[in-house]
Amino acid sequence: MSGYTPGEQPSADERVVKLNTNENPFGPSDRVMQAIANIDKETLRRYPNPTADVFRHAASRQLGVSPDMILAGNGSDDILTIATRTFLAPGGKLVCPEPTYSLYTVLAQLQETTYGSVAWGEDWSLPMDALLASKADAIYLANPNAPSGTFVSPTKVAELARNFGGLLLVDEAYVDFAEDTCLPLVKEHANLVITRTMSKAYCLAGLRFGYAVAQPQVIHEMIKAKDSYNCDAIAIAAAAAAISDPAYYKEKWEYVKLERQRVSVELTQLGWTVLPSQANFILAAVPDGRGREAYLGLKRQGILVRYFDRPGLSDKIRITIGLSHQNNALLAGIKALTETPMAA
């Protein structure tokens, strides 16, 4: 099998404009840093709370759900692994609209589950009929989708949940940059699991913390399939502090959304085709269709973006939205590519 391929992570001393792995350009709030500083030796000597109850209670207050509807994990990738263990037996079938987050395929292979894909509909609309006809045991739907940034309305997701007999997992890793969420649907649909991460919106990619929201009986079953102490004490304290500091983070989300709009407009004016995004990144088609050359040309200028050599994506690059000066460097780098022909 082929494992998941992460984006490039340059060393701390490399001078690059890093717009390739959808990290938040801001640092975590002071409340988070203070929570980490307050960790004492006794806390580190002992095992952490196995279900991260401090976080569950903090998150429940912000999300309007009960603590027993929340499961914490070592990043949302851990949550996705737990869900795959819980709901997909060897020989089962996981289906996703493609292209999407490539880890889903890897998780299916590790579980010895069949992986099936259906193409997105026109303008990246939900392929409802194809998904329902796939005879899947589970459907994973990244929403907003990666790498497109496109969004399926909660109305459509609710329709899929109503008509599907298996698990519908909605991966909301980027939802804080979107205009809506499927979270309210959880109380109505027992087969729906929402997964989220603290890596993007909460500036904690280096910490590794994510969580799921589902009905209590569903979370109860998922807890059986998780590692015994899957979240460390420092991560629990920091994540609880982060989710309890919404004012700080909402300001950062608005900044990213404004910059996303600006970069999209300027790229369009340069002849690029940019998909409407509700994430903290954009997927942009290179005017001459040479996605790899654009990626390499920017890399030579010290600007990292993400390129996917896959059907439907090879003419595009994915660009994380950074700080204003980083985005300006990107736009200048793209203009330089048009002035200097890209190597074949």
Stockholm file with secondary structure:
# STOCKHOLM 1.0

chainA/1-344         MSGYTPGEQPSADERVVKLNTNENPFGPSDRVMQAIANIDKETLRRYPNPTADVFRHAASRQLGVSPDMILAGNGSDDILTIATRTFLAPGGKLVCPEPTYSLYTVLAQLQETTYGSVAWGEDWSLPMDALLASKADAIYLANPNAPSGTFVSPTKVAELARNFGGLLLVDEAYVDFAEDTCLPLVKEHANLVITRTMSKAYCLAGLRFGYAVAQPQVIHEMIKAKDSYNCDAIAIAAAAAAISDPAYYKEKWEYVKLERQRVSVELTQLGWTVLPSQANFILAAVPDGRGREAYLGLKRQGILVRYFDRPGLSDKIRITIGLSHQNNALLAGIKALTETPMAA
#=GR chainA/1-344 SS CCCCCCCCCCCTTSCCEECSSCCCSSCCCHHHHHHHHTCCHHHHHSCCCTTCHHHHHHHHHHHTSCGGGEEEESSHHHHHHHHHHHHCCTTCEEEEEESCCTHHHHHHHHTTCEEEEEECCGGGCCCHHHHHTTCCSEEEEESSCTTTCCCCCHHHHHHHHHHCSSEEEEECTTGGGSSCCSGGGGGTCTTEEEEEESSSTTSCTTTCCEEEECCHHHHHHHHHTSCTTCSCHHHHHHHHHHHTCHHHHHHHHHHHHHHHHHHHHHHHHTTCEECCCSSSEEEEECTTSCHHHHHHHHHHTTEECBCCCSTTTTTEEEEECCCHHHHHHHHHHHHHHHHSCCCC
#=GC SS_cons         CCCCCCCCCCCTTSCCEECSSCCCSSCCCHHHHHHHHTCCHHHHHSCCCTTCHHHHHHHHHHHTSCGGGEEEESSHHHHHHHHHHHHCCTTCEEEEEESCCTHHHHHHHHTTCEEEEEECCGGGCCCHHHHHTTCCSEEEEESSCTTTCCCCCHHHHHHHHHHCSSEEEEECTTGGGSSCCSGGGGGTCTTEEEEEESSSTTSCTTTCCEEEECCHHHHHHHHHTSCTTCSCHHHHHHHHHHHTCHHHHHHHHHHHHHHHHHHHHHHHHTTCEECCCSSSEEEEECTTSCHHHHHHHHHHTTEECBCCCSTTTTTEEEEECCCHHHHHHHHHHHHHHHHSCCCC
//
